[in-house]
Amino acid sequence: MFQDLPRPFFVLAPMDDVTDTVFRRLIAACAPPDINFSEFVNVDGLMSPGRPHILTKLDRAESEPSLIAHIWGINPNNFRSVADQIASGELAAELGLGSNFAGVDLNMGCPAKDVVKTGACSALINNHELAQDIIQATQAGLAGRLPLSVKTRLGYNVIEPDWFDFLFAQDLAMLSVHLRTKKEMSLVNAHYDELIWIKQKRDMLSPDTLLVANGDIMSYSQGLQLASKYGIDGVMIGRGVFHDPYVFASESPWEKLDYLERTGLFIKHLNLYKQWSPEPDKAAGRLNKYAKIYINGFDGAKALREQIAEAKTIDDMLDRVRDFQARSIINV
Ligand SMILES: Cc1cc2nc3c(=O)[nH]c(=O)nc-3n(C[C@H](O)[C@H](O)[C@H](O)COP(=O)(O)O)c2cc1C
């Protein structure tokens, strides 16, 4: 699947509690990336009685661009079982989907304290033995039916070339690198020049592994420049979508969109969420986060965001946005 992608290809980064199927559909309607990742989903939770509560994190619309199931956890047996359920199509069928995932990605980069203290995600950078067990268990579960990729960071406390020697010995289809260490969180600029030796290692040790760069990429043209400067295969953008939902367009119209078009996108997001969620009225807090993306860059945006923050239900939010639109049209 990955080999058919354009070069460079563009990826929407996984962002927990943000890149759910509704937000991904909204972004795809603006300008689709070539690949989407799901939010990260815990395999140990999926193999527990709590499964129904987290399964929705893997939901998607059939219309979405290719979706990679992005998973994390600690127990290799659970990675193996979940990988088998994904590759066989069992998990997609459980979600009522007619088509399958495009691949499976292992989170080996999340720096969140509660996650790291379990020994998962970025803690694996310091534990090659468990990382290897997880990779091999997942490969055994996939049994060659879907590609396996990893998303990681440059190192734990410091940049760790050995970590990349290890990763490039794992027969991965793709490696996405957030160009900071775990210790740096997101507090310093991404270290793009580290791509030079990472690519050299990739070319030497595992030439078929696609290399994707991530960190502080804010526009399509910046992604193209990075790809051409460092010879990488793909570009992954996360927070760039908060500044421009059209970030995957070769020429984004975002700066020229007026208040009606921007509020219209928020209304579209709310309506999609209402259609998708079984409990839309519990989601006002979650949806309020997205208001910052669309409700800005026009007169009255801050006041409208404050009104939206007070809404208790989606319908209340919709009323407040429509009321603002009506008042603004009258005042034009
Ligand atoms: C709100 C939020 C949630 C995130 N959740 C995840 C996650 O679940 N898995 C992961 O690998 N990275 C996660 N990340 C990190 C992003 O995927 C990305 O690596 C990081 O934001 C740097 O890229 P950017 O500068 O383009 O945003 C998250 C980032 C943010 C801001």
The ligand as an SDF file (V2000), in Angstrom:
LIG
                    3D

 31 33  0  0  0  0  0  0  0  0999 V2000
   -3.0390   16.9820   21.5190 C   0  0  0  0  0  0  0  0  0  0  0  0
   -1.9570   16.0630   21.0120 C   0  0  0  0  0  0  0  0  0  0  0  0
   -2.1230   14.6850   21.1190 C   0  0  0  0  0  0  0  0  0  0  0  0
   -1.1350   13.8150   20.6380 C   0  0  0  0  0  0  0  0  0  0  0  0
   -1.3500   12.4570   20.6940 N   0  0  0  0  0  0  0  0  0  0  0  0
   -0.4380   11.6150   20.1390 C   0  0  0  0  0  0  0  0  0  0  0  0
   -0.6650   10.2170   20.0570 C   0  0  0  0  0  0  0  0  0  0  0  0
   -1.6990    9.7030   20.4990 O   0  0  0  0  0  0  0  0  0  0  0  0
    0.2900    9.4270   19.4830 N   0  0  0  0  0  0  0  0  0  0  0  0
    1.4560    9.9570   19.0010 C   0  0  0  0  0  0  0  0  0  0  0  0
    2.2870    9.2160   18.4680 O   0  0  0  0  0  0  0  0  0  0  0  0
    1.7000   11.2830   19.0440 N   0  0  0  0  0  0  0  0  0  0  0  0
    0.7730   12.1100   19.5750 C   0  0  0  0  0  0  0  0  0  0  0  0
    1.0070   13.4560   19.5770 N   0  0  0  0  0  0  0  0  0  0  0  0
    2.2270   13.9730   18.9530 C   0  0  0  0  0  0  0  0  0  0  0  0
    1.9660   14.3320   17.4740 C   0  0  0  0  0  0  0  0  0  0  0  0
    1.5720   13.1920   16.7460 O   0  0  0  0  0  0  0  0  0  0  0  0
    3.2160   14.9420   16.8420 C   0  0  0  0  0  0  0  0  0  0  0  0
    4.2510   13.9900   16.8960 O   0  0  0  0  0  0  0  0  0  0  0  0
    3.6850   16.2130   17.5500 C   0  0  0  0  0  0  0  0  0  0  0  0
    2.5870   17.0650   17.8250 O   0  0  0  0  0  0  0  0  0  0  0  0
    4.7340   16.9600   16.7240 C   0  0  0  0  0  0  0  0  0  0  0  0
    4.2340   17.2720   15.4440 O   0  0  0  0  0  0  0  0  0  0  0  0
    3.6320   18.7450   15.0950 P   0  0  0  0  0  0  0  0  0  0  0  0
    4.6640   19.7500   15.4660 O   0  0  0  0  0  0  0  0  0  0  0  0
    3.3370   18.6730   13.6270 O   0  0  0  0  0  0  0  0  0  0  0  0
    2.4020   18.8920   15.9260 O   0  0  0  0  0  0  0  0  0  0  0  0
    0.0490   14.3370   20.0610 C   0  0  0  0  0  0  0  0  0  0  0  0
    0.2090   15.7330   19.9720 C   0  0  0  0  0  0  0  0  0  0  0  0
   -0.7740   16.5810   20.4340 C   0  0  0  0  0  0  0  0  0  0  0  0
   -0.5650   18.0740   20.2890 C   0  0  0  0  0  0  0  0  0  0  0  0
  1  2  1  0
  2  3  1  0
  2 30  2  0
  3  4  2  0
  4  5  1  0
  4 28  1  0
  5  6  2  0
  6  7  1  0
  6 13  1  0
  7  8  2  0
  7  9  1  0
  9 10  1  0
 10 11  2  0
 10 12  1  0
 12 13  2  0
 13 14  1  0
 14 15  1  0
 14 28  1  0
 15 16  1  0
 16 17  1  0
 16 18  1  0
 18 19  1  0
 18 20  1  0
 20 21  1  0
 20 22  1  0
 22 23  1  0
 23 24  1  0
 24 25  2  0
 24 26  1  0
 24 27  1  0
 28 29  2  0
 29 30  1  0
 30 31  1  0
M  END
$$$$
